Amino acid sequence: MRIEELRGRIDELDRQIVALLDERAECALAIGKAKSRHDLATFDPAREAEVHRSVRAASRGLLGPEALVAIYREILAGCRALQGPLTVAYWGPPASNTHVAARQRFGPEAAYLATPTVADVFAEVERERAEFGVVPVENSTEGVVTWTLDHFLQTPVSICSEVYVQIHHPTDVIVGAVIGVLVGKAIVVLWPVPDPRGR
């Protein structure tokens, strides 16, 4: 086949993919309405993990698992946004590690609320101005972030899932970061992050 014919086939496949995504979005919207009737949260990390496993299993292997997860992370975020607005508080300024982790977990459709302290993230969630929050749990410069752990003991918040994030720094060091997302009243946590401010 010539390049033009192959590109025509890709265009045809793209139209089919978009039609299937629209159909998927309609199903997600219906699920969102059912969740709303039963007062259930729109974010269901167990279901999203199940979708990722299913997608990996269905793949013929031409796209690697990380590529599929990245694609489906965006699909899930877009479909979740159809189910209702989502506000996520995080510790630090925009583009901090916690902000990056929050965007990776909740996608571009969520509203993000930067806070100056870990305590403020917990407060925003407790006051229900944010459905979820993202905070560090451990980093390579300070070790365990004890004030985050203390807040878990002092508030009615609980962790509902983890997200693994690769943090890249100018030194070309890649450090894995685990994010723990809290249900209902929620917060998230970073693991070894070599940031001089601990963010």
N, C-alpha and C positions, 0 to 999 in steps of 0.2 A: 504494500500500500504506500501511496505517496503521503508526504507530510500533510498536504491539504485534506486528504481523505481521513487521515488519522485525527486531525484537528476537528473535522466535521463530526466524527464519531465521539470525540470528547465532548463537543458542544451538546450532542444528543444525550449523552450520559449525564452531563451537568443538569440538563432540563429534567431528566428523570429523578436525579438526586434531589433537586429543589422541590419537585412535586412530592416526593416521599418525606422530605423534611417538613413540608407544609402539613402533610397528613399526620406526621408524628406530633407536630405542634398542636394540632386540633385535639389529639388524644391527651396531650399534656394539659391543655386548657380544661378539658372535661375532668381530668383527675384533680386539677386545682379547685374546680368548683365543688367536687365531692369532698375534698379535704376541708374546704371552707365550711361546708355544711356540718362537718363533724369536728370542727375546731382543731384540725391537725396542722402541723407546721408544713410549710412548702418545701423546706430543705429536709431531705431524707438521705443521709450519708450512706446508710446500708443499701438502699435501693440504687444509689449512684455507683457504689462499688460493685454491685451485682451487674449493672449495665456494662461497666468496664470489663468485667470478667467475661461476660457473654460476647461482647464485641471482639475481645482477644481470641476467644475460642472459635468464632465464626470466620476469622481472617484466614485467607489462603497464604499469608506470610509475605506478600509483596510489600505491604507497608509494615514497618516495625511496630511493636507494641506501644512504644512511646509516642509515635506519630498518631496512632489510633486513639490513644488516651487523650492527647492534646486536641484532636478533632472533636471527640465526644465530650470533652470538658466544656468546650464552647457550645456545642449543641445542647447539653444539659443546662448550662447557664442561661441560654436563650429561652429554652422551654420553661425553666424555673421562673424566669422573669414574667412569663405570661400568667403564671399562677398568682402573682401579686408582688407588690414592691418589697424590697429587702434592703435593710440598712445594716451595715457592718461597721462597727467601731474598731479602731486599731490604734496601737501605741506608736507614736512617732510621727514624723512629717511624711508628706507624700514621697513615694519612691524609697521609703525605708524598707528594711527586710520584712517587717510585719505587714506593710502595705502590699508589697509584692506577694507575700504569702496569701493575704486576703483576696487579692485579685485572682491569683491562681485558683483558689478554692471556690470563689463565688462568681467569678467572671466579670466582664465589663458592664453588665446591666445593673448590678447592685449599686446602691448609693453608699459612698464611703465617708466615714466621719473620723478625721484625725484627732487624736487626743494627746495632751502633753505628758500624761502619766499612766502607768498601769492601773492605778486606782480609778482614774477617770474612765477607762474602758469598762471596768466592772460596773461603775456607777451608771454609765450610759445604757448598759444592758439591763441592770436592775430597775432602772426608771422606765424601761421599755421604749427608749428613744432609739435603740438599736436591737435588732433581733439576735445578732451574733457579735462577737468581739474577737480580736486577735492580739495576743500578748506573748512575749518571750517566756520560755520556761527555763532554758539553759543557753549559755553562749560560751565561746571559747575564752573570752577575756575575764569573765566574772564567774564562770561555772554555773551552778544552779542559781536561777533568779528567784531567791527566796521570797521576795515580796509578792511575786505572782502566786507562788504556792500558798502563801499565807492568805491571800484573798480567796483562794478556793475553799479554805477552811472557814473563812469568815462570812461567806456569802452563799446564797442558795443556787449557785451556778454549778453546772456539771459538764464534763467533756463528752462530746458525742462522736467525734471521729478524729483521725489524724491525717495530715497531708505532708508528704515529703517534698521539700523544695531544695533545689540546688542554688546556693548563693555563690555568685562569682565576684571576686574582688580584683582590683588592679594587679595584685601580686600573682594572679592566675591560680590562686588556691580555690578549690571547690570544696565547700563544706555542706554536708547535708543538713537540712533543717526540718524538724518535725513540727507540725502545727496541730494542736488539739482544739477542735471546735466544740463549743459548749451548746447544749440543747436549750431551747426556750430562752433561758437567761444564759448567754453564751460567751465564751472567750477562746482565744487560740494561742498556741505556744511555739516558740522557736528553739531548736537545739543548736549545738555549737555554731555560733556565728561570730567570726572575728571582726567585730565592729568596735572601734574605740569607745563609742557611746553605749554599747551593749544593746543596740536596737536591731 
